[in-house]
């Protein structure tokens, strides 16, 4: 039967995290594996009220086909948010609603990647992007992340040698590392992108989840014509509604729109209308602040538990927001080999391997802190610390 499949689908692995989530469905397992927002803080009643309002006001329209670009009123609200909160001017006409940010990644692959093209991503990098781009069979180059963003020396070197079509980055509370680019590093990257006539894909699902420190400039502000910006309501309202967006200059958006039309005509109109009514009737900033307060408490609880229960030879990133911590084991210790041992002790994490291109048995792993109580965090980290301490 293999001859019936395309080469591109045959060479792309399943999502490692989606497979891990099956393991985490065991209620006895304490899972730090998912990249999930905390369901206990979804605005359920407010969204139910929004849905009722949609059906009362315009139920027939909500259930009908719509334009590929998406609900114009929602695009205006998104545009207003960036203008007032981020000091970035994005025309609503240059915003395309997508089925989560993941679809936006696929549309970028469809629009820009030919087989054999050179592209550039961070190392470690978001595995959803690696999977989405891999379908289009590019050569994926990687540039290492430092504490303040990419290694600029390596960044320049790779661009000079490989001349990639675009650079994909998650500059705020990066998945998986949790790291954030400094203002200085953003400006340096922006200058290099413009000088080399490249596209920068800025994926920003976590940017509003800041617990401390100050917000940094978006690449969409620094180099608007070169930046394709990806946003999402998944981490701040609900992932189940699958409402994201992509913003780009008109010359880029025209082609992305064609890819969107070929993919699914338009994203779910009902979800867009629900989000719109929710935003009109509720204070999104207050909701985000409430969520950030909880996530920060969970982050601090996890850092304290790591300090108490992990060997001192294990290092952890210092993050100011987002959903993740990134840990490094001593050299030569493969996190993947510890995974099965951890599962046997009823605790799950994500070994670093899926976040790298062409590397295996790496000594890094990711922990999510947003979906566990402080008490559960301490129990799970203690179990994991015992596994690590007994096997390094």
C-alpha positions as CSV (number, residue, x, y, z in Angstrom):
1,X,0.0,0.0,0.0
2,X,3.0,2.4,0.5
3,X,2.9,3.3,-3.2
4,X,-0.4,4.9,-2.7
5,X,1.0,7.6,-0.4
6,X,2.7,10.8,-1.3
7,X,6.4,11.1,-0.5
8,X,5.7,14.2,1.7
9,X,3.2,12.4,4.0
10,X,5.3,9.3,4.2
11,X,8.3,11.2,5.5
12,X,6.6,13.3,8.2
13,X,6.3,11.7,11.7
14,X,3.3,11.8,13.9
15,X,3.2,14.6,16.4
16,X,5.1,13.3,19.4
17,X,3.1,15.5,21.8
18,X,-0.2,14.3,20.5
19,X,0.9,10.7,21.2
20,X,2.1,11.7,24.7
21,X,-1.3,13.2,25.4
22,X,-2.8,9.7,25.0
23,X,-0.5,8.6,27.8
24,X,-1.4,11.6,29.9
25,X,-5.1,10.7,29.7
26,X,-4.5,8.2,32.4
27,X,-5.8,10.0,35.5
28,X,-3.0,8.4,37.6
29,X,-0.4,10.2,35.5
30,X,0.7,13.7,36.4
31,X,1.4,15.2,33.0
32,X,3.7,18.2,32.4
33,X,3.7,17.2,28.7
34,X,0.9,19.2,27.1
35,X,1.1,22.8,25.9
36,X,-2.4,23.3,27.0
37,X,-4.0,26.4,28.7
38,X,-5.8,25.6,31.9
39,X,-9.4,24.6,31.2
40,X,-10.5,25.7,34.7
41,X,-10.0,29.3,33.5
42,X,-11.9,29.1,30.2
43,X,-14.6,31.8,30.3
44,X,-17.3,29.1,29.8
45,X,-20.3,31.2,31.0
46,X,-19.3,34.2,29.0
47,X,-18.8,32.2,25.9
48,X,-22.1,30.4,26.4
49,X,-23.8,33.8,26.6
50,X,-21.9,34.9,23.5
51,X,-23.1,31.8,21.6
52,X,-26.7,32.5,22.7
53,X,-26.4,36.0,21.5
54,X,-25.0,34.9,18.1
55,X,-28.0,32.6,17.6
56,X,-30.5,35.2,18.7
57,X,-29.1,38.0,16.5
58,X,-27.8,36.2,13.5
59,X,-28.1,32.4,13.8
60,X,-28.8,31.8,10.1
61,X,-25.7,33.9,9.0
62,X,-23.5,32.1,11.6
63,X,-24.4,28.7,10.1
64,X,-23.8,29.9,6.5
65,X,-20.7,30.1,4.3
66,X,-18.8,33.4,4.6
67,X,-15.9,35.2,2.9
68,X,-12.4,33.6,3.2
69,X,-10.9,36.5,5.0
70,X,-13.3,36.0,8.0
71,X,-15.6,38.2,10.1
72,X,-14.7,41.9,9.4
73,X,-15.8,43.1,12.8
74,X,-13.5,40.6,14.5
75,X,-10.6,41.7,12.3
76,X,-11.3,45.3,13.3
77,X,-11.1,44.3,17.0
78,X,-7.8,42.5,16.4
79,X,-6.5,45.5,14.5
80,X,-7.6,47.9,17.4
81,X,-5.9,45.6,19.9
82,X,-2.5,45.8,18.2
83,X,-2.8,49.6,17.7
84,X,-3.7,50.3,21.3
85,X,-1.7,47.6,23.2
86,X,1.3,47.0,20.9
87,X,1.6,50.2,19.0
88,X,1.5,48.3,15.7
89,X,-0.7,49.4,12.8
90,X,-2.3,46.5,11.0
91,X,-5.1,47.1,8.5
92,X,-8.1,44.8,9.1
93,X,-8.0,44.1,5.3
94,X,-4.5,42.6,5.9
95,X,-5.8,40.1,8.5
96,X,-6.9,36.7,7.5
97,X,-8.8,34.5,10.1
98,X,-7.4,30.9,10.3
99,X,-8.3,27.7,12.0
100,X,-5.7,28.3,14.8
101,X,-2.1,29.3,14.2
102,X,-1.4,25.8,13.0
103,X,-3.4,26.3,9.9
104,X,-1.4,29.5,9.3
105,X,1.8,27.5,9.4
106,X,0.4,25.2,6.8
107,X,-0.7,28.1,4.6
108,X,2.8,29.5,4.8
109,X,4.2,26.2,3.7
110,X,1.8,26.0,0.8
111,X,2.5,29.6,-0.3
112,X,6.3,29.8,0.0
113,X,8.0,26.4,0.1
114,X,9.0,24.5,-3.0
115,X,10.6,21.1,-2.5
116,X,14.3,21.6,-1.7
117,X,14.0,25.2,-0.7
118,X,16.1,26.5,2.2
119,X,14.2,27.8,5.3
120,X,15.5,28.7,8.7
121,X,14.0,28.0,12.2
122,X,15.2,28.2,15.8
123,X,17.0,25.4,17.7
124,X,15.2,24.1,19.6
125,X,12.1,25.0,17.6
126,X,8.4,24.6,17.8
127,X,7.6,21.0,16.7
128,X,4.3,22.0,15.1
129,X,6.1,24.2,12.7
130,X,8.7,21.6,12.0
131,X,5.9,19.1,11.2
132,X,3.9,21.6,9.1
133,X,6.8,22.8,7.0
134,X,8.2,19.3,6.6
135,X,5.2,18.4,4.5
136,X,6.5,20.7,1.8
137,X,9.9,19.0,1.8
138,X,12.3,22.0,2.4
139,X,15.8,21.8,3.7
140,X,15.3,23.0,7.3
141,X,18.3,24.9,8.7
142,X,18.5,25.7,12.4
143,X,20.1,28.4,14.4
144,X,20.8,28.0,18.1
145,X,18.9,30.0,20.7
146,X,20.8,31.9,23.4
147,X,19.2,33.3,26.5
148,X,18.3,36.6,24.7
149,X,17.4,35.1,21.3
150,X,19.2,33.6,18.4
151,X,23.0,33.4,18.1
152,X,23.5,36.4,15.7
153,X,26.9,35.2,14.5
154,X,25.4,31.8,13.5
155,X,22.3,33.6,12.1
156,X,24.4,35.7,9.8
157,X,26.5,32.8,8.7
158,X,23.6,30.5,7.8
159,X,21.8,33.2,5.9
160,X,25.0,34.0,3.9
161,X,25.6,30.4,3.1
162,X,22.1,29.0,2.6
163,X,20.1,32.1,1.6
164,X,16.8,30.8,3.2
165,X,13.5,32.0,2.0
166,X,12.2,32.8,5.5
167,X,13.1,32.7,9.1
168,X,10.4,31.3,11.5
169,X,10.5,32.4,15.1
170,X,8.5,32.4,18.3
171,X,10.1,35.4,20.0
172,X,7.9,35.7,23.1
173,X,8.1,32.8,25.7
174,X,9.2,30.5,22.9
175,X,7.9,27.0,22.6
176,X,9.7,24.9,23.9
177,X,12.4,26.9,25.7
178,X,10.2,29.7,27.2
179,X,12.9,32.2,26.2
180,X,12.1,35.7,25.0
181,X,14.2,37.8,22.6
182,X,15.7,41.0,24.0
183,X,14.9,44.3,22.4
184,X,18.5,44.5,21.1
185,X,18.4,41.1,19.6
186,X,15.1,41.8,17.9
187,X,16.6,44.9,16.2
188,X,19.7,43.0,15.1
189,X,17.6,40.2,13.6
190,X,15.3,42.7,11.9
191,X,18.3,44.5,10.3
192,X,19.6,41.2,8.9
193,X,16.2,40.2,7.6
194,X,15.8,43.4,5.7
195,X,19.4,43.5,4.4
196,X,18.9,40.0,2.9
197,X,15.4,40.7,1.5
198,X,14.0,37.8,3.6
199,X,10.6,37.1,5.1
200,X,10.3,36.7,8.9
201,X,7.4,34.6,10.2
202,X,6.6,35.8,13.7
203,X,4.5,33.2,15.7
204,X,3.1,34.9,18.8
205,X,0.5,32.7,20.6
206,X,2.0,33.4,24.1
207,X,2.9,37.2,23.9
208,X,0.0,38.3,26.1
209,X,0.9,35.8,28.9
210,X,3.6,38.0,30.5
211,X,4.0,37.6,34.3
212,X,6.9,40.0,34.9
213,X,9.2,42.3,33.0
214,X,8.2,44.5,30.0
215,X,6.6,43.7,26.7
216,X,9.1,43.8,23.8
217,X,8.6,45.3,20.3
218,X,6.9,43.0,17.8
219,X,8.8,42.2,14.6
220,X,5.6,43.3,12.9
221,X,6.3,46.8,14.3
222,X,10.0,46.8,13.5
223,X,9.9,45.4,9.9
224,X,6.2,45.4,8.9
225,X,6.6,44.7,5.2
226,X,8.9,41.7,5.8
227,X,6.9,40.1,8.6
228,X,4.1,37.6,8.5
229,X,2.5,37.7,11.9
230,X,0.6,34.8,13.5
231,X,-1.8,35.3,16.4
232,X,-4.3,33.2,18.2
233,X,-7.1,33.2,20.8
234,X,-6.2,29.6,21.8
235,X,-4.0,30.5,24.7
236,X,-6.0,33.4,26.0
237,X,-9.6,32.4,25.5
238,X,-10.1,28.8,24.2
239,X,-8.2,26.5,21.9
240,X,-11.3,24.4,21.1
241,X,-12.9,27.3,19.1
242,X,-9.8,27.2,16.7
243,X,-9.7,30.9,16.0
244,X,-6.4,32.3,14.9
245,X,-5.2,34.8,12.3
246,X,-2.3,35.8,10.1
247,X,-1.4,39.4,9.3
248,X,0.8,40.4,6.4
249,X,1.5,43.1,3.8
250,X,-1.0,43.0,0.9
251,X,1.6,41.7,-1.5
252,X,2.1,38.6,0.7
253,X,-1.5,38.3,1.9
254,X,-2.9,38.0,-1.7
255,X,-1.1,34.7,-2.1
256,X,-1.8,33.4,1.4
257,X,-5.5,34.1,0.8
258,X,-5.4,31.9,-2.3
259,X,-3.9,29.1,-0.3
260,X,-6.6,29.6,2.3
261,X,-9.4,29.3,-0.3
262,X,-7.9,26.1,-1.6
263,X,-7.6,24.7,1.9
264,X,-11.1,25.2,3.4
265,X,-12.8,28.2,1.9
266,X,-13.0,29.8,5.3
267,X,-12.6,29.1,9.0
268,X,-15.6,28.3,11.2
269,X,-17.8,31.4,11.1
270,X,-19.8,30.5,14.2
271,X,-16.6,30.4,16.3
272,X,-15.5,33.8,14.9
273,X,-18.9,35.3,15.8
274,X,-18.8,33.9,19.3
275,X,-15.3,35.4,19.9
276,X,-16.5,38.7,18.5
277,X,-19.6,38.8,20.9
278,X,-17.4,37.7,23.8
279,X,-14.9,40.5,23.1
280,X,-17.6,43.1,22.8
281,X,-19.3,42.2,26.1
282,X,-16.2,41.3,28.3
283,X,-12.9,42.8,29.5
284,X,-10.3,40.6,27.8
285,X,-7.4,42.3,29.6
286,X,-9.0,41.5,33.0
287,X,-9.4,37.8,31.9
288,X,-5.8,37.7,30.7
289,X,-4.6,39.2,34.0
290,X,-6.5,36.6,36.0
291,X,-5.0,33.8,34.0
292,X,-1.5,35.2,34.2
293,X,-1.7,35.5,38.0
294,X,-2.6,31.8,38.2
295,X,0.1,30.7,35.7
296,X,2.7,32.7,37.5
297,X,1.9,31.0,40.8
298,X,2.2,27.6,39.0
299,X,5.5,28.7,37.4
300,X,7.0,29.7,40.8
301,X,5.7,26.5,42.4
302,X,7.4,24.4,39.7
303,X,10.7,26.4,40.0
304,X,10.7,25.9,43.7
305,X,10.0,22.2,43.4
306,X,12.8,21.8,40.9
307,X,15.1,23.6,43.2
308,X,14.2,21.2,46.0
309,X,13.9,17.9,44.2
310,X,16.2,17.9,41.1
311,X,19.9,17.3,41.1
312,X,21.9,20.5,41.0
313,X,23.4,19.4,37.7
314,X,20.1,20.0,35.9
315,X,19.6,23.6,34.7
316,X,16.4,25.4,33.9
317,X,15.5,28.4,31.8
318,X,14.4,31.5,33.6
319,X,11.1,32.6,31.9
320,X,9.0,35.7,32.4
321,X,5.7,34.3,31.0
322,X,4.2,31.7,28.7
323,X,3.5,28.0,29.5
324,X,6.9,26.3,29.6
325,X,10.2,25.6,31.3
326,X,13.1,24.1,29.4
327,X,15.6,21.9,31.3
328,X,19.1,20.7,30.4
329,X,20.5,17.4,31.8
330,X,24.2,16.7,32.2
331,X,26.0,16.1,28.9
332,X,25.5,12.7,27.5
333,X,22.2,12.0,29.4
334,X,19.4,11.4,26.9
335,X,16.1,12.8,28.1
336,X,14.2,10.3,25.9
337,X,15.6,7.4,27.8
338,X,14.3,8.9,31.0
339,X,10.8,9.3,29.5
340,X,9.7,5.6,29.9
341,X,11.1,5.5,33.4
342,X,9.1,8.6,34.3
343,X,5.9,7.2,32.9
344,X,6.4,4.1,35.0
345,X,6.4,6.5,38.0
346,X,3.2,8.1,36.7
347,X,4.7,11.4,35.6
348,X,5.1,12.7,32.0
349,X,7.2,15.3,30.3
350,X,8.3,16.0,26.7
351,X,11.9,14.9,25.9
352,X,13.7,17.4,23.7
353,X,14.1,15.3,20.5
354,X,11.0,16.4,18.6
355,X,12.1,20.0,18.9
356,X,15.3,19.4,16.9
357,X,16.0,18.7,13.3
358,X,18.3,15.8,12.6
359,X,19.3,15.3,16.3
360,X,18.3,12.5,18.6
361,X,19.0,11.5,22.2
362,X,19.4,15.1,23.3
363,X,19.8,16.1,26.9
364,X,17.0,18.6,27.1
365,X,13.3,18.4,27.9
366,X,10.2,20.6,28.3
367,X,7.8,21.0,31.2
368,X,4.4,22.7,31.1
369,X,3.3,24.3,34.3
370,X,-0.2,25.7,33.4
371,X,-2.3,22.6,33.9
372,X,-1.5,21.4,37.4
373,X,-2.1,22.7,40.9
374,X,0.7,23.7,43.1
375,X,0.3,20.5,45.2
376,X,0.3,18.3,42.1
377,X,3.3,20.1,40.7
378,X,5.3,19.3,43.9
379,X,4.3,15.6,43.8
380,X,5.1,15.3,40.1
381,X,8.4,17.1,40.2
382,X,9.4,15.0,43.2
383,X,8.7,11.8,41.2
384,X,10.6,13.2,38.2
385,X,13.5,14.3,40.4
386,X,13.8,10.8,41.8
387,X,13.8,9.3,38.2
388,X,16.5,11.8,37.1
389,X,18.6,11.5,40.2
390,X,18.6,7.7,40.0
391,X,19.7,7.6,36.3
392,X,22.3,10.3,35.8
